[in-house]
Amino acid sequence: MSEREDEISDADKRRHAEEKALIAETSEGAQELLPRGTTAATDLRREVGAVLRLPEGNYVDPSDIDIERRDDQTMIINMGPQHPSTHGVLRLMLELDGETVLRTKPVIGYLHTGMEKTGEELTYVQGCTNVTRMDYLAPLHNELVFSLATEALLDVEVPPRAVWIRMLMAELNRVSSHLMWMATNGMDLGSTSMMIYGFREREMVLTFFEKTTGVRMNHNYIRPGGVAADLPDGWLDDIEVICDTVLARTFEYDELLTGQPIFRERTEAVGNLSAEEALALSVTGPILRSTGVPWDLRRSMPYLAYDKLDFDVIVGTYGDNFDRYSVRLNEIRESIKMIRQIADMMPPGDYRVQDRKVTPPPRARIDESMEALIHHFKIFTEGFRVPEGEVYVAIESPRGELGCYLVSDGTSKPYRMHIRGPSFVNLQVLPVLLRGGLMADAVAVISSVDPVMGEVDR
C-alpha cells in the first residue's frame, strides 16, 4: 500500500470516528424497553402488569410470562410518537412475536410544558388561563377543579346560580369531549362517516361555548368565586336545540356502529380488562366503569349540586373496547338528561360571589369610579391573598378522576400545585390491554383509553 493510500485510509478512519461521536444518543434511559435476554424475570412480569397487587393480596397472572423466549424469536419496534394515530405524541415500544404483542412500554414526555410549575408563578386569578390548556378537550373541567380547590382554601361559598351554570357547562363539555372521542375512535376503526358526524355535533356545543365565554376552547370562564359572565340571552333555546339534536344523533351512531360486523370484530373481546386489574392500576372514568365498577365522583362523592340531579352511572361487563364505546355513548345520553334538568332548575341571582377581595368590580363601574378602577387594577395585577393551608379536590372529568392539590403560603400565588390527570394514570393500563393482542388492534386499544397527551405531559 502506498503512502497516499495510507493517508486516505487514516483520513477515512478519523472522519468515521468524528461522525460516530456526533451521532445523538437516542436511548430513553429507564424508559427503554430492553431486549428480553437482558431483562430479569421480575421486570418482565412488571412490564405486563403481572406484579400488580390486588385487594386480595394475590398477583395478576404471575405465570403468564414466557421468560424462556429468546430474543431472536421476537422483535422490538417503536410505534409513534406521531399524531393523530397514537392520539397525541405518545410513543409505544412493543415487543412482538410475529403480529402478537408480548410487551408494551409507553414512553411519554414529548409534549412536556411544565404547567404545574408555571401555575406556581401565576396568581390564583391567572391560574385558570394555565390549567384550562392541559386537557384541551375538557378545558372547563380543568378550570372547575382549580376553582373549587381555590375556593376551599378561601372558604368562599359560591352563589347557587354560579354552581348550576358550572354544572351546565361541565356536562356540555363532557358531551363535546365524548363526541370528539366517538369521531376519532370511529376513524381509527375505519369509519370516516363517524369522524364527520362527531365533529358536526361537537361544533354545536363549541358554538354555544363561544357565545357564552367568547372562545371555542381554553375559556377561562369558570374562575375562583363563580364564572366570568352570566349565560347569554336565548341560552335556553340553544340548550334545547343541542339536546334534541345530539340525543337523536346518538341513535344514528348506534345504528351506524353498534351492529356493524367489522366494528364489532375490532372491539368485542379486544383489550379486555378485569375490575381487579383496573382497581389495582388506579384506573378511573369510563375505563373503570366498563369493567362493571360503578365509580363516578358525581354520584360517589357529590360536588356542586349533582346530588340534586337524577342520573344513572353507566357500567359495562367485560371491560373491552366495545364496553368502553358503549359506556361513552350512553354517558352522552345521561349528560343530556342532566343538562335538561339543570336548565329547568337554574336558579336566579348572582353568577359570582360579591366579595370585593375576590371579585373585580363590574366593567361599567370602572369608567365611573376611581375606587373601582383601583380595585380592578389590584385584582388583576397583584391578585388576592389566600390563607395558608393545603387542599385536594377531585371531580369527574370525561376521562376519570381529575384532582387538584394546592398548597398556599398566604400569598397571592400557590406555593405548590399538582394536578392528578386521569389520562396520565390511565396510560398504565396499556401494557395489560395490549398483552396477547394483535399489532393491528394497538391503535384501536389506544383510542379506547382516550388519552389527552397535554394532560399526561403537563
C-alpha positions in Angstrom: 0.0 0.0 0.0 1.4 3.4 -1.0 1.8 6.4 1.4 -1.0 8.2 -0.4 -3.4 5.2 0.2 -2.3 5.1 3.9 -3.1 8.8 4.3 -6.6 8.3 2.7 -7.2 5.3 4.9 -6.3 7.3 8.1 -8.4 10.3 7.0 -11.4 8.0 6.5 -10.9 6.5 9.9 -10.7 9.9 11.5 -13.9 11.0 9.6 -15.8 7.9 10.7 -14.7 8.4 14.3 -15.9 12.1 14.2 -19.2 11.1 12.7 -19.7 8.4 15.3 -19.0 11.0 18.0 -21.6 13.3 16.6 -24.4 10.7 16.5 -27.1 11.7 19.0 -27.8 9.3 21.9 -31.4 8.1 21.4 -31.8 5.9 24.5 -34.7 6.7 26.7 -32.8 5.5 29.8 -35.0 3.9 32.4 -38.0 4.1 30.0 -36.2 2.0 27.4 -37.8 -1.4 26.6 -34.7 -3.7 27.0 -34.2 -6.9 25.0 -35.8 -10.0 26.6 -32.3 -11.6 27.2 -31.2 -8.7 29.3 -34.4 -8.2 31.3 -34.9 -10.0 34.6 -37.9 -12.2 35.0 -39.3 -9.8 37.7 -39.0 -6.9 35.3 -40.8 -8.9 32.5 -43.6 -9.6 34.9 -43.8 -5.9 35.8 -43.9 -4.8 32.2 -47.0 -6.8 31.5 -48.7 -5.8 34.8 -48.2 -9.2 36.4 -47.0 -7.9 39.7 -49.9 -5.6 40.4 -51.2 -6.0 44.0 -54.9 -6.9 44.1 -57.1 -6.2 47.1 -57.0 -9.9 47.9 -53.2 -9.8 48.0 -52.7 -12.0 45.0 -50.8 -11.4 41.8 -52.3 -10.8 38.3 -51.4 -13.9 36.3 -47.8 -14.4 37.6 -47.3 -17.4 35.4 -48.4 -15.8 32.2 -44.9 -14.8 31.2 -42.7 -16.8 28.9 -39.3 -15.9 30.3 -37.6 -18.6 28.3 -38.4 -17.0 25.0 -35.2 -15.9 23.1 -34.5 -12.5 21.6 -34.2 -14.0 18.1 -37.8 -15.1 18.3 -39.2 -11.6 19.0 -38.6 -8.0 17.8 -38.9 -4.6 19.5 -40.4 -1.8 17.4 -41.4 1.8 18.0 -45.0 2.9 17.5 -45.2 6.7 17.5 -44.8 9.3 18.6 -47.0 10.8 15.9 -50.3 12.5 16.0 -53.1 11.5 15.4 -52.6 7.7 15.2 -51.4 7.5 18.8 -53.8 10.2 19.9 -51.0 12.7 20.5 -47.3 12.4 20.9 -47.3 9.0 22.6 -44.6 6.6 21.9 -45.1 2.9 22.5 -42.2 0.4 22.5 -43.7 -3.0 21.5 -42.1 -6.5 21.7 -43.7 -8.6 19.0 -43.9 -12.3 18.3 -45.0 -12.1 14.7 -48.1 -9.9 14.9 -48.8 -10.7 18.6 -47.9 -8.1 21.2 -45.9 -9.5 24.1 -44.8 -6.4 26.0 -45.6 -2.7 25.8 -43.8 0.2 27.4 -45.4 3.7 27.0 -42.8 6.5 26.6 -44.1 10.0 27.4 -42.7 13.5 27.8 -42.6 14.7 24.2 -45.2 17.4 25.0 -43.9 18.5 28.4 -44.9 22.1 29.1 -44.3 22.4 32.9 -47.8 23.7 33.6 -47.7 22.8 37.3 -44.5 24.8 37.8 -45.9 27.6 35.7 -49.0 27.6 38.0 -46.8 28.4 41.0 -45.7 31.6 39.2 -49.2 32.8 38.4 -51.7 34.3 40.8 -54.9 32.5 41.6 -56.7 34.9 39.3 -54.4 33.9 36.4 -54.4 30.2 37.3 -57.4 29.2 35.2 -55.7 30.5 32.0 -53.0 28.0 32.6 -54.9 24.8 33.7 -57.5 25.2 31.0 -54.9 24.2 28.4 -53.9 20.8 30.0 -56.8 18.6 28.9 -57.7 20.7 25.9 -60.8 18.6 25.1 -62.3 19.2 28.6 -60.9 22.7 29.5 -63.9 23.7 31.6 -63.3 20.7 33.9 -59.7 21.9 34.5 -61.0 25.3 35.4 -63.6 23.9 37.6 -61.3 21.7 39.7 -58.8 24.6 40.2 -61.5 27.0 41.2 -63.0 24.5 43.6 -59.6 24.0 45.3 -59.0 27.7 45.5 -62.5 28.4 47.0 -61.9 25.6 49.6 -58.8 27.5 50.7 -60.6 30.8 50.7 -63.6 29.3 52.5 -65.9 31.1 50.0 -69.4 29.9 49.2 -70.3 30.4 45.6 -73.8 31.7 44.7 -76.3 29.0 43.7 -76.7 30.3 40.1 -72.9 30.1 39.6 -73.0 26.4 40.9 -75.7 25.4 38.4 -74.0 27.3 35.5 -70.8 25.4 36.3 -72.7 22.1 36.1 -74.4 23.1 32.9 -71.0 24.0 31.2 -69.3 20.9 32.6 -71.9 18.5 31.3 -71.9 20.2 27.9 -68.1 19.8 27.9 -68.5 16.1 28.7 -70.8 15.8 25.7 -68.3 17.6 23.4 -65.4 15.5 24.7 -67.2 12.2 24.2 -68.4 13.3 20.7 -64.7 14.0 19.9 -63.8 10.5 21.1 -66.7 9.0 19.1 -65.3 10.8 16.0 -61.7 9.8 16.4 -62.4 6.2 17.5 -64.6 5.8 14.5 -61.8 7.0 12.3 -59.3 4.6 14.0 -61.7 1.7 13.2 -62.2 2.7 9.6 -65.4 4.8 9.9 -64.8 8.1 8.2 -68.5 8.8 8.4 -68.3 8.8 12.2 -65.5 11.2 12.1 -67.6 13.7 10.1 -70.7 13.2 12.3 -68.8 13.5 15.6 -67.2 16.8 14.6 -70.5 18.1 13.3 -72.3 17.6 16.6 -69.4 18.8 18.6 -69.4 22.0 16.6 -72.9 22.8 18.0 -71.6 22.6 21.6 -68.5 24.7 20.8 -70.6 27.3 19.1 -72.6 27.7 22.4 -69.3 27.9 24.3 -68.2 30.7 22.0 -71.4 32.5 22.5 -71.2 32.2 26.3 -67.4 32.5 27.0 -66.1 34.3 23.9 -63.9 31.5 22.7 -64.4 27.9 21.5 -61.7 26.3 23.7 -59.5 27.3 26.6 -62.1 29.5 28.0 -61.0 30.9 31.4 -64.7 31.0 32.1 -65.0 29.2 35.4 -63.0 31.2 37.9 -62.5 31.3 41.7 -65.7 32.9 43.0 -68.0 31.9 40.2 -68.0 32.3 36.4 -66.8 35.1 34.2 -70.2 36.1 32.8 -73.9 35.1 33.0 -75.5 32.9 30.4 -76.3 34.8 27.2 -79.8 35.7 26.0 -81.6 32.8 24.4 -79.5 30.2 26.1 -82.5 28.0 26.9 -83.4 27.8 23.3 -79.8 26.9 22.4 -79.6 24.2 25.0 -82.9 22.7 23.8 -81.6 22.5 20.2 -78.3 20.9 21.3 -80.1 18.4 23.5 -82.7 17.4 20.9 -80.2 17.2 18.1 -77.4 15.3 19.8 -79.7 12.8 21.5 -81.3 12.0 18.2 -77.9 11.6 16.6 -76.7 9.2 19.2 -79.3 6.7 18.0 -77.9 7.2 14.5 -74.4 6.5 15.8 -75.9 3.3 17.4 -77.3 2.2 14.1 -74.1 3.1 12.2 -71.6 1.4 14.5 -73.1 -0.9 17.2 -74.4 -3.7 15.0 -71.8 -3.2 12.2 -69.9 -6.6 11.8 -66.4 -5.0 11.2 -66.8 -2.6 14.2 -67.8 -5.5 16.5 -64.9 -7.6 15.3 -62.5 -4.8 16.1 -64.0 -4.1 19.6 -65.5 -7.2 21.1 -63.1 -9.2 23.3 -60.3 -6.7 22.3 -58.3 -5.0 25.0 -60.0 -6.9 27.9 -59.6 -5.6 31.4 -60.9 -7.1 34.6 -62.3 -5.0 37.5 -59.4 -6.2 39.8 -56.8 -5.1 37.3 -58.5 -1.7 36.8 -58.6 -1.1 40.6 -55.0 -2.2 41.0 -53.9 0.2 38.3 -55.9 3.1 39.9 -57.8 3.5 36.6 -60.9 5.8 36.7 -63.6 7.1 34.4 -65.2 5.1 31.6 -62.4 2.6 31.6 -63.1 1.6 35.2 -66.9 1.7 34.7 -66.6 -0.5 31.6 -65.3 -3.3 33.9 -68.5 -3.1 36.0 -67.3 -0.9 38.8 -70.0 1.9 39.4 -67.5 4.5 40.5 -68.4 8.1 39.4 -67.5 11.0 41.6 -70.7 12.8 40.7 -72.5 10.0 42.5 -69.9 8.5 44.8 -68.5 11.9 46.2 -71.0 14.5 45.0 -69.8 18.1 44.4 -71.5 21.2 43.1 -75.2 20.2 43.1 -75.0 16.8 41.4 -76.8 15.2 44.4 -80.0 17.1 43.3 -79.9 15.5 39.8 -81.4 12.3 38.7 -79.0 10.3 36.5 -77.6 6.8 36.1 -74.0 5.6 36.4 -73.3 3.7 33.2 -71.3 0.5 33.6 -70.1 -2.3 31.3 -69.4 -6.0 31.9 -66.3 -7.2 30.1 -64.0 -4.2 30.1 -63.2 -4.5 26.4 -63.1 -1.9 23.6 -66.8 -2.4 22.9 -67.8 -1.8 26.6 -65.7 1.4 26.6 -67.5 2.5 23.5 -70.9 1.7 24.9 -70.2 3.5 28.2 -69.2 6.7 26.5 -72.1 6.6 24.0 -74.6 6.2 26.9 -72.9 8.8 29.0 -73.7 11.3 26.3 -77.3 10.5 26.7 -77.1 10.7 30.5 -75.4 14.1 30.3 -78.1 15.4 28.0 -80.7 14.2 30.6 -78.7 16.1 33.3 -78.5 19.2 31.1 -82.3 19.3 30.7 -82.7 19.1 34.5 -80.2 21.8 35.1 -81.9 24.1 32.5 -85.2 23.5 34.3 -83.8 24.1 37.8 -81.5 27.0 37.0 -81.9 29.5 39.9 -81.8 33.3 39.5 -79.3 35.5 41.2 -75.6 36.4 41.0 -73.2 34.5 38.8 -70.2 35.2 41.0 -69.6 35.9 44.7 -70.0 39.5 45.8 -66.8 39.6 47.8 -64.6 42.6 46.9 -61.5 40.7 47.9 -62.1 38.1 45.3 -64.4 39.6 42.6 -63.5 42.6 40.4 -66.0 45.4 40.0 -68.5 45.4 37.1 -66.9 46.6 33.9 -69.2 49.6 33.7 -68.1 50.9 37.1 -64.5 51.2 36.0 -65.4 54.3 33.9 -67.3 55.9 36.7 -65.3 55.3 39.8 -61.6 55.8 40.7 -62.1 53.3 43.5 -63.5 50.7 41.1 -60.5 51.3 38.7 -58.0 50.8 41.6 -59.9 47.7 42.8 -59.9 46.3 39.3 -56.2 47.1 38.8 -55.2 45.5 42.1 -57.2 42.3 41.5 -55.6 41.7 38.1 -52.0 42.7 38.9 -51.5 41.6 42.4 -54.3 39.1 42.8 -56.0 38.2 46.1 -54.3 36.6 49.0 -55.3 33.0 50.0 -55.0 31.8 53.6 -52.3 29.3 54.4 -53.3 25.7 54.0 -53.4 22.7 51.7 -56.3 21.0 49.9 -57.1 18.3 47.4 -60.3 18.5 45.4 -61.4 15.9 42.8 -64.1 16.0 40.1 -65.3 13.5 37.4 -63.8 14.6 34.1 -64.7 12.8 30.8 -61.5 10.7 31.3 -61.9 10.0 35.1 -60.8 11.5 38.4 -59.3 14.9 37.8 -57.8 16.2 41.0 -56.1 19.4 42.1 -53.7 19.6 45.0 -53.0 23.2 46.2 -50.7 24.4 48.9 -51.0 28.1 50.0 -48.4 30.0 51.9 -50.6 33.0 52.4 -49.6 34.9 49.3 -51.4 35.5 46.0 -49.7 32.6 44.3 -49.9 28.9 45.0 -46.8 27.6 46.9 -47.4 24.2 45.2 -49.8 23.0 42.6 -50.2 19.4 41.4 -52.9 18.0 39.0 -54.0 14.4 39.2 -54.5 13.9 35.5 -56.7 10.9 34.7 -55.0 10.4 31.2 -51.6 10.1 32.9 -52.8 7.4 35.3 -54.9 5.6 32.8 -52.0 5.1 30.4 -50.7 2.5 32.9 -53.3 0.1 31.6 -51.9 -0.1 28.0 -49.4 -3.0 28.7 -52.3 -5.0 30.2 -54.8 -4.2 27.4 -52.3 -4.9 24.6 -50.8 -8.1 26.0 -51.6 -11.0 23.8 -53.4 -8.9 21.2 -52.6 -8.2 17.6 -50.5 -5.3 16.4 -53.4 -4.4 14.2 -55.5 -3.7 17.3 -53.0 -1.5 19.0 -54.4 1.8 17.7 -58.0 0.7 18.5 -56.9 0.0 22.1 -55.1 3.3 22.5 -58.2 5.0 21.2 -60.4 3.2 23.7 -58.2 4.7 26.6 -58.9 8.2 25.3 -55.7 9.8 26.4 -55.0 13.5 26.1 -51.3 14.0 25.9 -51.5 17.6 27.0 -52.7 16.3 30.4 -50.2 13.5 30.5 -47.2 15.7 29.9 -48.4 18.7 31.8 
